[in-house]
Amino acid sequence: MGSGRRRRRARTVSAVLLAGLLGVAGCSPGHGTPDAARTAAKKAKPSPAPVWDRSPSSVAAVGDSITRGFDACTVLSDCPEVSWATGGSPDVDSLAVRLLGTAGAASHSWNYAVTGSRMADLPGQMRRAAVRHPQLVTVMMGANDACRASTSAMTPVADFRAAFREALAALHKALPKTQVYVASVPNLKRLWSQGRGNPLGRQIWKLGICPSMLADADDLAAGATLRRQRVEARVEAYNAVLKDVCAKTERCRFDGGAVFDYRFGTRQLSAWDWFHPSKDGQARLAEIAYRAVTARRPVA
């Protein structure tokens, strides 16, 4: 047999073997590969519904004196009707009113915040709020963990983290689908810098409002400056915890530091203590919360 005939026969045999292998692999003419078919099937599936509901039908609030509207109406008193989260006052236009309307906020929002609370109190507040089966829970907590008699008495960051994680776990154990909006801790040093120029405010501060930051308000010596810097650093650490834990929790949105970054001026501070939010300050908090809750994507 000539060499040319042998080469032709070898090519024929190779072609037959190749055709057989392609048939076994499912690559016959007119059909895609299995991988291509699976890819096409995935593309054909509808996109899952978004986890975050931008229009919840009920709201519960947990937190401290800020969420209770402390000192926004009268001196050294709660005023929950002007709360940024659930208040019904038209001067504030709270988050609940913006989401549910005035009538809806009156019947489907609840305020479980307690003046003076610290993060260790949040798990208990969450459990009480869960009884109402809210679709959204707002959290603003942490200022009192930094506002202590001394910097050494501030809540350790590890304890702050543990309590916050416990609170979220307690809520989601009872209500797995309930959403959580978490506001950052305000910039306490900025509040000191804005309010210390008011004589009445300084007198009220002496009654014991946030002594770690506000004590000896006019003292600018190295020791007092270092004390305030330590409080500021602790607040920043708390906010880092809130961001981190919330990011690891389904159906939780942090405000991205918007409350901490907001430049509260004297108009946004209580005329009674020049530290807590006034009605205007409460309205600004409501605006920040509404933007975060209704945004298409979480704040980075």
C-alpha positions in Angstrom: 0.0 0.0 0.0 1.3 3.4 -0.9 2.1 6.0 1.6 -0.6 8.3 0.2 -3.3 5.7 0.7 -2.2 5.0 4.2 -2.3 8.7 5.1 -5.9 9.0 3.7 -7.0 6.0 5.6 -5.5 7.4 8.9 -7.3 10.7 8.4 -10.6 8.8 7.8 -10.2 6.8 11.0 -9.4 9.9 13.0 -12.5 11.7 11.7 -14.7 8.8 12.7 -13.2 8.7 16.2 -13.6 12.4 16.6 -17.2 12.3 15.6 -17.9 9.6 18.1 -16.2 11.5 20.9 -18.2 14.7 20.1 -21.4 12.7 20.1 -20.7 11.3 23.6 -19.9 14.8 24.9 -23.2 16.1 23.6 -21.7 18.4 20.9 -23.7 17.2 18.0 -24.5 19.8 15.3 -27.5 22.1 16.2 -27.1 21.7 20.0 -25.2 23.8 22.5 -22.8 22.4 25.0 -24.2 21.4 28.5 -22.4 24.4 30.0 -24.0 26.8 27.5 -27.4 25.2 28.2 -27.0 25.7 31.9 -25.9 29.4 31.4 -29.0 30.0 29.2 -31.2 28.5 31.9 -29.8 30.7 34.6 -30.3 33.8 32.4 -33.9 32.8 31.9 -34.7 32.6 35.6 -36.4 35.8 37.0 -34.3 37.9 39.4 -35.1 37.4 43.1 -37.2 40.0 44.8 -35.1 42.6 46.7 -34.5 41.8 50.3 -35.0 45.4 51.5 -38.5 46.8 51.4 -38.4 50.5 50.8 -41.9 51.1 52.0 -42.5 49.2 55.3 -46.0 49.4 56.8 -45.1 49.7 60.5 -42.2 51.2 62.5 -40.8 50.7 66.0 -38.1 52.8 67.5 -35.5 51.9 70.1 -32.7 54.0 71.5 -32.1 56.7 74.1 -33.0 60.3 74.9 -32.6 61.6 71.3 -35.3 59.2 70.1 -37.5 60.3 73.0 -37.2 64.0 72.0 -35.6 64.9 75.3 -35.3 68.6 75.9 -36.9 69.4 72.5 -40.1 70.9 74.0 -39.5 71.6 77.7 -36.4 71.5 80.0 -35.2 68.1 81.1 -38.3 66.3 79.8 -39.1 63.8 77.1 -41.2 64.9 74.2 -41.8 61.8 72.1 -44.3 63.6 69.8 -41.3 65.3 68.2 -39.2 62.2 67.9 -37.4 61.9 64.6 -38.4 58.2 64.4 -42.1 58.0 65.4 -43.4 61.5 66.4 -46.5 62.9 65.0 -45.6 66.6 65.1 -45.8 68.4 61.7 -42.8 70.4 62.8 -40.6 67.3 62.5 -42.3 65.1 59.8 -40.9 62.0 61.4 -39.7 58.9 59.6 -42.9 57.1 60.5 -45.0 60.0 59.1 -43.0 60.1 55.9 -43.4 56.4 55.4 -47.0 55.7 56.7 -48.7 59.1 56.6 -50.0 60.9 59.8 -52.8 58.4 60.4 -50.6 55.4 59.7 -47.9 56.7 62.0 -50.4 57.2 64.8 -51.6 53.6 64.6 -48.6 51.7 63.3 -45.5 53.1 65.0 -44.2 52.7 68.5 -41.4 54.3 70.5 -39.6 52.0 73.0 -36.6 54.2 73.5 -35.7 55.2 77.0 -33.8 58.3 78.1 -30.4 57.4 79.6 -30.2 54.0 77.9 -26.9 52.5 76.8 -26.1 49.7 74.3 -26.5 47.1 77.1 -30.2 48.1 77.3 -30.8 47.5 73.6 -31.5 43.8 73.6 -34.3 44.3 76.1 -35.8 47.1 74.0 -35.6 45.0 70.9 -37.5 42.2 72.6 -40.3 44.6 73.6 -40.4 46.1 70.2 -40.7 42.6 68.6 -44.0 42.0 70.3 -45.6 44.6 67.9 -44.3 42.7 64.9 -43.0 45.9 63.2 -41.7 45.7 59.6 -39.0 48.2 60.4 -37.1 49.0 63.6 -35.0 52.1 64.0 -31.9 52.2 66.2 -30.1 55.2 67.6 -27.9 54.2 70.5 -24.4 54.8 71.8 -24.2 58.4 72.9 -24.7 57.5 76.6 -22.0 54.8 76.3 -19.5 57.7 75.6 -21.3 60.2 77.8 -20.0 59.0 81.2 -18.7 60.5 84.4 -15.1 60.0 83.1 -13.5 58.5 80.0 -12.5 55.4 81.9 -16.2 54.7 82.5 -17.0 54.6 78.8 -18.4 51.3 77.6 -15.5 49.2 76.2 -15.8 48.7 72.4 -15.9 44.9 72.8 -18.9 45.1 75.2 -20.6 47.6 72.8 -20.2 45.1 69.9 -21.5 42.2 71.9 -24.6 44.0 73.1 -25.4 45.3 69.6 -25.0 41.8 68.1 -27.2 40.3 70.8 -29.9 43.0 70.1 -30.0 42.2 66.4 -30.0 38.5 67.1 -32.9 38.8 69.6 -35.0 40.7 67.0 -34.3 38.4 64.1 -34.9 35.3 66.2 -38.4 36.5 66.8 -38.9 38.3 63.5 -36.5 37.1 60.8 -37.9 39.4 58.1 -38.0 42.6 60.1 -35.7 45.3 58.8 -33.4 47.5 60.9 -32.2 51.0 60.2 -29.2 52.0 62.3 -28.2 55.6 62.8 -24.7 56.5 63.7 -23.8 58.1 67.0 -23.7 61.9 66.7 -20.4 63.8 66.9 -20.4 64.8 70.5 -17.4 67.0 70.2 -19.1 69.1 67.6 -22.1 69.4 69.9 -19.8 70.7 72.6 -18.2 73.2 70.2 -21.6 74.5 69.1 -23.2 74.7 72.5 -20.4 75.9 74.8 -20.9 79.5 73.7 -24.4 79.7 75.4 -24.3 80.6 79.1 -27.7 78.8 79.8 -26.4 75.7 78.1 -23.3 75.6 80.1 -25.3 75.9 83.3 -27.5 73.0 82.3 -24.5 70.9 81.4 -23.3 71.2 85.0 -26.4 69.2 86.0 -24.6 66.2 84.5 -25.3 66.1 80.8 -22.5 64.1 79.1 -19.7 65.1 81.6 -17.0 63.2 79.8 -17.4 65.7 76.9 -19.1 68.7 78.4 -17.6 69.1 81.9 -15.5 72.3 82.3 -16.8 73.4 78.9 -14.5 76.4 78.7 -11.3 74.5 79.7 -9.0 74.3 76.7 -6.0 73.1 78.5 -4.2 70.0 77.4 -5.9 67.6 79.9 -9.4 68.7 78.9 -8.5 68.6 75.2 -7.2 65.1 75.5 -10.3 64.0 77.4 -12.6 65.2 74.6 -10.4 63.6 72.0 -10.7 60.3 73.8 -14.5 60.6 73.8 -14.5 61.5 70.1 -12.3 58.5 69.3 -14.6 56.2 71.2 -17.6 57.5 69.3 -15.8 56.8 66.1 -15.0 53.2 67.3 -18.7 52.7 68.2 -19.7 53.8 64.7 -17.3 51.4 63.2 -18.9 48.6 65.2 -22.4 49.6 64.1 -21.3 49.6 60.5 -19.5 46.3 60.6 -22.2 44.4 62.5 -25.0 45.8 60.5 -23.2 44.9 57.2 -23.0 41.3 58.4 -26.7 41.2 59.2 -29.4 40.6 56.6 -32.0 43.3 56.4 -29.9 45.9 58.2 -28.9 49.3 56.9 -26.5 51.7 58.5 -26.7 55.4 57.7 -23.1 55.4 56.4 -22.1 57.9 59.2 -24.6 60.5 58.1 -25.7 61.5 61.6 -22.1 61.7 62.8 -21.2 63.8 59.8 -24.2 66.2 60.0 -23.0 69.6 61.0 -25.5 70.4 63.7 -25.7 74.2 64.3 -27.3 76.1 67.1 -30.7 76.0 65.3 -30.6 72.2 65.5 -29.8 72.2 69.2 -32.2 72.4 72.1 -32.7 75.9 73.5 -32.8 74.2 77.0 -29.6 72.3 77.0 -27.7 73.2 73.8 -26.8 69.5 73.3 -29.9 67.4 72.4 -31.6 68.0 69.1 -34.3 70.7 68.9 -37.4 70.2 66.8 -35.4 71.3 63.8 -32.6 68.9 64.7 -35.1 66.1 65.0 -36.5 67.0 61.5 -32.9 66.7 60.1 -32.5 63.3 61.7 -35.8 62.2 60.1 -34.6 63.4 56.7 -31.4 61.4 57.0 -33.3 58.3 58.1 -35.9 58.6 55.3 -33.2 58.8 52.7 -31.4 55.7 54.0 -34.6 53.6 54.3 -35.9 54.5 50.9 -32.7 54.4 49.0 -32.4 51.8 46.2 -29.1 50.6 47.6 -27.6 50.8 51.1 -25.3 53.8 51.8 -21.7 52.8 51.4 
